[in-house]
Amino acid sequence: MQQDEFEILVKELAQLDSVSAILEKLASNEEPEVAEAATALIGHFSLAEIEGEKRIYHVFSQENEQGELEEFAEWVMNDGDEMLRFIAWFFYTTFEITDKETYLAAGCTYKPVKRS
């Protein structure tokens, strides 16, 4: 994907209002790697209330040293955060594109999240 195509895609995704809408849009992308990565993530997110905050987690299974599947949850963002946070997470997790690069593609300034 060329830089200009990436910028157009990020800006289109930033207009969407939910994780599922973003994944659906990515799943229909003409770039096979993007579409496959998004399709693989559909249905793997969970909302949990922790310390009074509603958090969105990526839930996945991974084989441990004994060969057994273990379930893990990775905190992606809080419910109500801007969707650009999820978009940046997707591109970093899948293609190692930094959050800063994704925010710049959207024409925004990247501000690192301070988590306690």
N, C-alpha and C positions, 0 to 999 in steps of 0.2 A: 504494500500500500504506500503510495506516495504521500509526502507531507501535506500537500493541499487536500488530498482525499481524506486523510486522517482528520484534518481541521474541520472539514465539512461534516464528517461523521460525528465528531465530538460535539459540534454545535447543534446538530440535529438531535442527538441523544440528550443533550442538556435541556431540551424543550419538553422532554417527557417527564411524567410525574410519579413514576413508580419503578421499582427494581424489575418487576415482571415485564413492564412495557419496554424497558431498556433491553432486557434479555431477548425479548421477542424480536425487536428491531435488529439486534446484533445477529440473531439466529438466521435472519433472512438476508444477511450481508452477502455480497457477491464474492468476497474473499473467503475461501474455504476454511482457512485457519480460524478466522474470526467467528464464522457461523458455527463451526464444530465446537469451539470453546464455549460459546454462549449456550448452545444446545445442551452441552454436558452439564452446565450449571443450573439449568431450569429445574425447579423443585428442590433445590439444595440450600434454601435459606429459611431461617426461623426467626421469629420475633420473640424476645424474652424481656421481662421487666427485671432489671437488676439495679439495686441501689436507687430506686425511684425513677430510673430511666428506661425507656423502651429501646432496646438495642436490636439491631439486625445482625444475625450471625450467619456465616457460611458454614454449613454442616456437611462433613465429609467423613468417609471411612478410609482407614489406612492400615496396612498390614504391619503388625508389630514383629519383634524379633522371634517370637514363638510361632509366627505364621498365622496368628489370629487377627481378624479384623477388629479394629478399635475405632470408635466414633469420636470425632473431634469437632469443636466449634471455634471458629475464628471470628472475632468481633470485626465487622466491616464498618459499621456506622450506626448512629442513633436514628431512630424514627424521627422524621422531621428535618434531618440534615439535608442540605442541598444534594440533588442527585448527582452532581459533578463529583462528589466524594465517592460514590459507587462506581461511576464511570472510570475514575482514576484508579480505583482498586482493581477493577476488571483488567485494564490495560497493563498495570504493573504486575499483577499476579500471572497473567497469561503471556505477556510479551516483554516484560521487564522495562516498559516505558515508564519513566518516573512520573510521580504525581505532578511535579512541576511542569513537565513537558505537556501533560494532558491539560492542565489548567491553562497553560499558555496557548495551546491549540484552540481552546474555547474563548480566548481573549480575556481571561481572568488572571488575577494574581493568586498565587498559591500561598496559603497560610497553613503551616503544619498544625495538626491536631494535637492539643495538649490533653493527654489522658492520664487520669490518676490511678 
